[in-house]
Amino acid sequence: MAILPQGELDDNGTVGGYHRGRYLIEGSNVEIVWIHRQGSGGAFQDPRIDLNPLIFRDRVLDGWGWSHFDSRSEHWDLPIPEGPPGGGT
């Protein structure tokens, strides 16, 4: 996360200015950080185009990108964001 530019969001559901999801899966803490395009303010139309998932397991980077997300989601049933934090597009 330290090498990424600061994101533009600043509410309680963010880390480094990016939206995140936190889950307890198979006894591990899993966190997905949704990287958005700079200048978008976190708004997106299509998450598969406008966002890039970074997956952390027990605070260690597990992988990134949609291919990795899809492979993990098959086993962990991870949700895909339907809209930006706070609603709207």
C-alpha positions in Angstrom: 0.0 0.0 0.0 2.9 2.3 0.7 3.9 2.5 -3.0 0.4 3.4 -4.2 -0.7 7.1 -4.6 -3.0 8.3 -1.9 -6.6 7.6 -2.8 -9.3 10.3 -2.7 -11.7 8.8 -0.1 -11.6 9.6 3.5 -14.3 7.8 5.5 -14.2 5.0 8.0 -14.5 2.3 5.4 -11.3 3.2 3.6 -7.6 2.5 3.8 -5.1 4.8 2.2 -8.0 6.6 0.6 -9.4 3.5 -1.1 -12.6 1.6 -0.3 -12.0 -1.8 1.4 -14.0 -4.9 2.4 -13.0 -6.9 5.5 -14.0 -10.5 6.0 -13.2 -13.5 8.3 -12.8 -16.5 6.0 -11.6 -19.9 7.1 -10.1 -18.4 10.3 -8.1 -15.8 8.4 -8.6 -12.0 8.1 -9.2 -11.2 4.5 -9.2 -7.6 3.3 -9.9 -6.4 -0.3 -8.7 -2.9 -1.2 -10.5 -1.6 -4.3 -8.1 0.7 -6.1 -9.9 3.3 -8.2 -8.6 5.6 -10.9 -7.0 8.8 -9.8 -9.3 11.7 -10.2 -12.5 9.6 -10.1 -13.2 10.3 -6.4 -13.9 6.6 -6.1 -16.9 6.7 -8.4 -17.2 3.9 -11.0 -19.6 2.6 -13.6 -18.3 -0.9 -14.0 -16.1 -2.4 -11.2 -14.3 -4.7 -13.6 -13.1 -1.8 -15.7 -12.8 1.0 -13.2 -11.4 -0.9 -10.1 -8.5 -3.1 -9.4 -8.8 -5.5 -6.3 -5.8 -6.1 -4.0 -6.4 -9.0 -1.7 -4.6 -9.3 1.7 -4.8 -12.4 3.9 -3.7 -11.9 7.5 -2.2 -8.5 6.6 0.0 -10.0 3.8 -0.6 -9.3 0.1 -2.2 -12.5 -1.3 -2.6 -11.2 -4.8 -4.1 -8.5 -7.1 -6.2 -8.1 -10.2 -9.4 -9.6 -11.4 -7.9 -13.0 -12.3 -6.7 -13.5 -8.7 -10.0 -12.1 -7.3 -12.0 -14.6 -9.4 -9.9 -17.5 -8.3 -10.3 -16.6 -4.7 -13.9 -15.8 -5.0 -14.7 -19.3 -6.2 -13.6 -20.6 -2.8 -14.4 -17.6 -0.6 -17.6 -16.2 -2.2 -16.2 -12.6 -2.2 -18.6 -9.8 -3.2 -18.0 -7.4 -6.0 -18.9 -3.7 -5.3 -22.2 -2.7 -6.9 -21.6 1.1 -6.4 -19.2 3.5 -4.8 -19.2 3.9 -1.0 -22.1 6.1 0.1 -24.2 5.3 -3.0 -24.3 7.2 -6.3 -22.1 6.7 -9.4 
